């Protein structure tokens, strides 16, 4: 069972399966964290981290087709953890898109196992979304941490 299964069940997915095209992960993945010692708060999905439900892209609009697919994929991925396949790609993405935020200061290398959850297919930045299983404890599986 996914860690946030009940939250996902509350969203009426009609155009996509959530998580879409996801499979068990086996290997090291990289995630931004807030300090040199990772804590549970570093492994929270956006709606919990930001104290609110995921915002909708198309607020109050009747949407269909590809816009609906994009909206539902967005809502689904809000309940996942953002990860990268390589530390180098995590650094490049941070430098290009996130450095002005200054909320994250380190990158944690996390050993993912098939019993921990499901990962989506990586994009061109080697970024993927990781949907944890209920029993996953990713803080305990941090194998290295480096400053950004």
C-alpha positions in Angstrom: 0.0 0.0 0.0 1.3 3.5 -0.8 2.0 5.8 2.1 -0.4 8.4 0.8 -3.0 6.0 -0.6 -5.9 7.6 1.2 -5.0 11.1 0.0 -4.7 9.8 -3.6 -8.0 8.0 -3.3 -9.7 11.3 -2.5 -8.7 12.7 -5.9 -11.0 11.6 -8.7 -8.6 10.4 -11.3 -10.5 9.9 -14.6 -7.8 10.2 -17.2 -4.7 8.7 -15.6 -3.6 5.8 -13.4 -1.8 7.1 -10.3 1.1 6.6 -10.1 1.4 6.2 -13.9 4.1 4.0 -15.4 5.7 3.4 -12.1 7.8 0.5 -11.1 9.8 -0.7 -8.0 13.2 1.0 -7.7 16.5 -0.7 -6.8 19.5 1.6 -6.5 20.7 4.9 -5.2 18.6 8.0 -5.9 19.3 11.6 -5.0 17.0 14.1 -3.2 17.4 17.7 -1.9 17.4 18.0 1.8 17.4 21.0 4.2 20.5 20.3 6.3 23.5 18.0 6.7 21.6 15.5 8.9 18.5 14.3 7.1 15.3 14.1 9.1 11.8 12.8 8.4 10.6 16.3 7.3 13.0 16.0 4.3 10.9 13.2 3.0 7.5 14.7 2.9 5.4 15.3 -0.2 4.6 18.8 -1.2 1.0 19.0 0.2 2.2 18.0 3.7 5.4 20.1 3.5 3.4 23.2 2.5 0.5 22.5 4.9 -2.2 22.3 2.3 -3.7 20.1 -0.4 -2.1 20.2 -3.9 -3.2 23.2 -5.8 -5.0 22.6 -9.1 -3.5 23.9 -12.3 -6.9 24.7 -13.9 -8.8 26.2 -11.0 -12.6 26.2 -11.6 -12.2 25.3 -15.3 -13.8 22.4 -17.0 -10.9 20.6 -18.6 -10.6 17.6 -20.9 -8.2 15.8 -23.2 -4.5 16.5 -22.7 -5.1 19.3 -20.2 -7.0 16.8 -18.0 -4.1 14.3 -18.3 -1.6 17.0 -17.3 -3.7 18.1 -14.4 -4.2 14.6 -13.0 -0.5 13.7 -13.4 0.4 16.9 -11.6 -2.0 16.1 -8.7 -0.7 12.6 -8.5 2.9 13.6 -8.5 2.4 16.1 -5.7 2.1 13.1 -3.4 5.4 11.7 -4.5 9.0 12.5 -3.6 11.2 14.3 -6.1 14.3 12.3 -6.9 17.2 12.2 -9.4 19.0 9.2 -10.8 22.4 10.9 -10.5 23.9 13.4 -8.1 25.3 15.3 -11.1 21.8 15.8 -12.6 20.5 16.9 -9.2 23.2 19.5 -9.0 22.7 20.7 -12.5 18.9 21.0 -12.0 19.4 22.9 -8.7 21.8 25.3 -10.3 19.5 25.9 -13.3 16.1 26.1 -11.5 16.2 26.1 -7.8 19.3 27.9 -6.4 17.3 31.1 -5.7 15.0 29.3 -3.3 17.7 28.6 -0.7 15.6 26.2 1.2 17.7 23.1 0.4 21.4 23.0 1.3 22.4 19.4 0.7 21.8 16.4 -1.5 21.1 13.0 0.1 22.0 9.7 -1.6 19.2 7.3 -0.7 19.3 3.6 -1.2 16.0 2.6 -2.7 14.8 -1.0 -2.6 11.8 -2.6 -4.4 10.0 -2.9 -1.0 10.2 0.9 -0.5 7.9 2.1 -3.3 7.4 2.9 -7.0 9.3 5.3 -9.2 8.1 6.9 -12.4 10.1 6.9 -15.6 12.9 9.5 -15.4 12.6 12.6 -17.6 15.4 14.3 -19.6 16.8 15.7 -16.4 16.9 12.2 -15.0 14.3 13.4 -12.5 11.6 10.9 -11.3 8.8 10.8 -8.8 9.0 8.3 -6.0 5.7 7.0 -4.4 6.6 5.5 -1.0 5.0 2.4 0.4 3.6 2.6 3.9 6.5 0.9 5.6 9.3 2.8 3.9 11.7 4.7 6.1 13.9 6.7 3.7 15.7 8.6 6.4 17.3 5.4 7.6 18.4 4.6 4.0 20.4 7.7 3.4 23.9 6.4 2.5 25.6 9.8 1.9 25.0 13.5 2.1 26.8 16.3 0.4 26.5 20.1 0.4 25.1 21.6 -2.8 
